Amino acid sequence: MKLLLGFLTVVLPMVALMTARCEEAPTRAPAVQSKFPCDPEAAAHYTAYRVHEPIKVNGRLDEKAWGAVPHSSRFVDIITGKPAMYDTRVGVLWDEKNLYVAYWVEEPHVAATLTKYNSPIWQNNDVEVFIAGKDTYYEFELNALNTVYEAFFVWEDVYEKDGFSKMPQFKRSNSKVQSFNGVGFTTHPRGKRVGSWDWKFPGRKTAVYIDGTLNNDKDKDRGWTVELAFPWKGMKLLAKADGRTLPPKDGDVWRIDFSRFNQYKGSTNDSGGWFLSPHGTWDSHIPECFPYVQFSTNDVMTVK
């Protein structure tokens, strides 16, 4: 879920496309009294355990650690919170160097067409990760061809104070920097964001494995798996505002969103956006709705 001619030939049409995508689904009133369309206190919780064996990012998820990692609950619809048509689960590990994320995606007909970096990946079936800092957040999307889309957002209320206005990748004069006001939820209490599509996550690694045949509807596939590594050293701008430790300490809690978007819908009540934790509206960009990920220094191989 969960943009954009020169931006303006590339980025601005993406914004329009993403807005159109997100306006296709209706919004739903929150079930609780909240400034947000979700209940932040009711967001999903996940414990990320340490790994002490090397992780080779190849998409196959064949390390023993991935066999031991707790899988998340099944993803649900972003708006209604009802179980999604196909099973999707995520697992998270970490070590001194990286945050690792794995996806297990059930998909009878694995399909993808976009091959250029920062193409509008949401126009394919994709998986997404959003990592929130106190005043910033990072958006990552990936399709079954291992094509990446990414962007970095800074809240307007700290854009000048925190020095982002002086960074080349975030200057408003940069054609790949744009004001952003959310998608379905445009009344966020913090207001607008400054989004940079000129920021690449340093050192990230991605891989996809397809259990089936890509772009062939004549047979039935099992699905695809995704393996990601985000180096802690690349998260300095996320950690800047609250001075959070990189890597995390035992017990630290981060807000990280995990989602999947589809070009099909299971029913009239299926929005096509499936999340670990629902947002209550068609908008991925609400950090207060992100799941709580607590980091544990316990070795994943000792988890029962």
Buried (B, 14 or more C-beta within 10 A) or exposed (E): BBBBEEBEEBBBBBBEBBBEBBEEBEBBEBEEEBEBBBBBEBBBEBBBBBBEEEBEBBBBBEBEBBEBBBEBEBBBBBBEBBBBBBBBBBBBBBBEBBBBBBBBBBBEBBBBEBEEEBBBBBBBBBBBBBBBBBBBBBBBBBBBBBBBBBBBBBBBEBBEEBEBBEBEBBBEEBBBBBEBBBBBBEEBEEEBBBBBBBBBBEEBBBBBBBBBEBEEEEEEBBBBBBBBBBBBEBBEBBBBBEEBEBBBEEEBEBBBBBBBBBEEBBEEEBBBBBBBBBBBBBBBBBBBBBBBBBBBEEBBBEEE
